[in-house]
Amino acid sequence: MAIDRTSPLSAPLWRGRVLEWSLVATVILVVVLVFAQKFRVVSGQGELAAVKSTLGALRTALVIDFLRQKQGRMHQMLL
């Protein structure tokens, strides 16, 4: 027996499908929004780590330069 899709009896089934797909779309939207927010947080943490690494490298270079200059002055004083 074929289902008559034009009859009013099939309307609740159609409404149920729309409700199901609406719920699926809502869940997917929420997951995408949460993922986007978490991505921004992780991206910010990555940028902060890069800045800290650069500052550490600059600080190390400054100390090495200072020690080389001090060593050169001490070597000149001994001669």
C-alpha positions in Angstrom: 0.0 0.0 0.0 1.4 3.4 -1.0 1.5 6.4 1.3 -0.6 9.3 0.2 1.7 12.3 0.8 -1.1 14.8 0.0 -3.3 13.6 2.8 -3.4 15.6 6.1 -2.4 12.5 8.0 1.2 12.7 6.7 1.6 16.3 8.0 2.7 15.3 11.6 5.4 13.2 10.1 6.6 16.1 8.0 6.6 18.4 11.0 8.5 15.8 12.9 11.2 15.6 10.2 11.5 19.4 10.1 11.9 19.4 13.9 14.5 16.7 13.7 16.5 18.5 11.1 16.2 21.8 13.0 17.6 20.1 16.1 20.5 18.6 14.0 21.2 22.0 12.4 21.2 23.7 15.9 23.5 21.1 17.3 25.9 21.5 14.4 25.8 25.3 14.7 26.6 25.1 18.4 29.5 22.8 17.8 30.9 25.1 15.1 30.6 28.1 17.3 32.3 26.4 20.2 35.1 25.2 17.9 35.6 28.7 16.6 35.8 30.1 20.1 38.3 27.5 21.2 40.3 28.0 18.0 40.6 31.7 18.9 41.8 30.9 22.4 44.4 28.4 21.2 45.5 30.8 18.5 46.0 33.5 21.1 48.0 31.1 23.3 50.2 30.3 20.3 50.9 33.9 19.6 51.7 34.5 23.3 54.2 31.6 23.2 55.8 33.0 20.0 56.2 36.5 21.7 57.7 35.0 24.8 60.1 32.9 22.8 61.2 36.0 20.8 61.7 38.0 24.0 63.8 35.2 25.5 66.0 35.0 22.4 66.5 38.8 22.4 67.3 38.7 26.1 69.9 35.9 25.6 71.5 37.8 22.7 71.7 41.0 24.9 73.4 39.0 27.7 75.9 37.4 25.3 76.7 40.8 23.7 77.2 42.3 27.2 79.5 39.5 28.2 81.6 39.7 25.0 82.0 43.5 25.5 83.0 43.0 29.1 85.5 40.3 28.1 87.0 42.5 25.5 87.5 45.4 28.0 89.0 43.0 30.6 91.4 41.6 27.9 92.5 45.2 27.0 93.1 46.0 30.7 95.4 43.0 31.1 97.6 44.0 28.1 
